[in-house]
Every structure is written in C-alpha cells, then in structure tokens.
Amino acid sequence: MLAFFIIFALTWFLNLFFPWWISILPAIAVGALMLDRWLHAFLIGFSGVGFAWFVQAFYIHIMNEGILTNRIATMLQVNSAENVLLVTFIVGGVLGAVAASTGFLFNSAFKTGTPNQ
C-alpha cells in the first residue's frame, strides 16, 4: 500500500513540472527498491501511475468544464469525455506497470541469493 502511495504522489507531483514520461522514474525506483514480486510490481505500477494520470485529467476536465476533454473525444472519435478519461487511466497504467515491472526485474537480475517468484 505504501508503494502505491509513493508512486501516486511522486507521479502526480512530477507531472506538474515535467513531461509525461517522468512517470517512469518513480515507478522504476519503487519497483526496484520496495516490491518483492513481479505481479505486485505490475499491479501497483499500473494503479499508481494510472490513478495519478486520471486524477490530473479529471481535475483539468472539471476546471475547464469539459471543453478540452470533449474536443479530445471528438478528435479521437471515442464519443465522450468519460472515455477520454478512461483511456488516460489505461495508458498511464500501462506505462506504470511496465516501468515498475522493469525496476523489479532489473533488481532481481542483479540480486544474489534465492531467486524471486
């Protein structure tokens, strides 16, 4: 649970000042240093980055009364602003899942002792 909150908070904060790909760094670091199984790294990375991206997109949606998300929905042909928010969550989640899994597997590759499951 702590790993989720660290990924979520760092991703949310860093995305305020840096480009979208900065979300990789907290997920890799937490995956390498805090998580003990590949599936946990995948799920926590997915949910942490996905929710951070969703919260930021939802905040922008609320603050400009849906104008931007409706235009993006029209451009992407997804029919509604809610679908844009869902796509944002999924894309961010996949990014976080791959990053946290990569951090975990990188740490596992160089760890001595018993292999991880």
C-alpha positions in Angstrom: 0.0 0.0 0.0 2.9 2.4 0.8 4.4 1.7 -2.6 1.1 2.7 -4.3 1.0 6.0 -2.5 4.7 6.8 -3.2 4.2 6.1 -6.9 0.9 8.0 -7.0 2.3 11.1 -5.1 5.6 11.3 -6.9 4.0 10.8 -10.3 1.3 13.4 -9.6 3.9 16.0 -8.4 6.5 15.4 -11.1 3.9 15.6 -13.8 3.1 19.1 -12.8 6.6 20.3 -13.9 8.0 17.7 -16.3 6.9 15.9 -19.4 4.6 12.8 -19.3 7.5 10.3 -19.4 8.8 11.4 -16.0 6.2 9.0 -14.6 8.6 6.2 -15.4 11.1 7.2 -12.7 9.1 6.8 -9.5 7.6 3.5 -10.8 11.1 2.1 -11.6 12.5 3.2 -8.3 9.7 1.8 -6.2 9.6 -1.4 -8.3 13.3 -1.9 -7.7 13.5 -1.0 -4.1 10.2 -1.8 -2.4 8.4 -4.6 -4.2 9.0 -8.3 -3.7 7.0 -10.0 -6.5 6.6 -9.3 -10.2 2.8 -9.3 -10.1 2.8 -6.8 -7.2 5.1 -4.6 -9.2 2.9 -4.8 -12.2 -0.4 -4.1 -10.4 1.0 -1.4 -8.1 2.7 0.4 -11.0 -0.5 0.2 -13.1 -2.7 1.5 -10.4 -0.3 4.2 -9.1 0.5 5.9 -12.3 -2.9 5.2 -13.8 -4.8 6.9 -10.9 -2.3 9.8 -10.9 -2.9 10.5 -14.5 -6.7 10.0 -14.1 -6.8 12.5 -11.2 -4.9 15.1 -13.1 -7.0 14.6 -16.2 -10.2 14.7 -14.2 -9.1 17.9 -12.5 -8.4 19.5 -15.9 -11.8 18.3 -17.1 -13.6 19.9 -14.1 -11.6 23.2 -14.2 -12.4 23.9 -17.9 -15.9 22.5 -17.7 -15.1 19.6 -20.1 -14.2 21.7 -23.1 -10.8 20.2 -23.6 -11.8 16.6 -23.0 -14.8 16.9 -25.3 -12.6 18.3 -28.1 -10.1 15.4 -27.5 -13.0 12.9 -27.5 -14.1 14.3 -30.9 -10.6 14.2 -32.3 -10.0 10.6 -31.1 -13.6 9.6 -32.0 -14.3 8.0 -28.6 -17.7 9.6 -28.3 -17.5 11.0 -24.8 -15.2 12.8 -22.3 -15.5 9.9 -19.9 -13.9 7.6 -22.4 -11.0 10.1 -22.8 -10.5 9.9 -19.0 -10.7 6.0 -19.2 -8.1 6.0 -22.0 -5.9 8.3 -20.0 -6.1 5.9 -17.0 -5.3 2.9 -19.1 -2.3 4.5 -21.0 -0.8 5.8 -17.7 -1.4 2.4 -16.1 0.3 0.5 -18.8 3.3 2.9 -18.6 3.5 2.5 -14.8 3.1 -1.3 -15.0 5.9 -1.7 -17.5 8.1 0.7 -15.5 7.6 -0.9 -12.1 8.0 -4.4 -13.6 11.2 -3.3 -15.3 12.6 -1.9 -12.0 11.7 -5.1 -10.1 13.2 -7.4 -12.8 16.3 -5.2 -13.0 16.8 -5.5 -9.3 16.1 -9.3 -9.4 18.6 -9.8 -12.2 21.4 -8.4 -10.0 20.4 -9.7 -6.7 22.4 -12.6 -5.2 20.8 -15.4 -3.2 17.4 -17.1 -3.7 15.5 -16.3 -6.9 12.3 -14.4 -6.7 9.0 -15.8 -7.9 
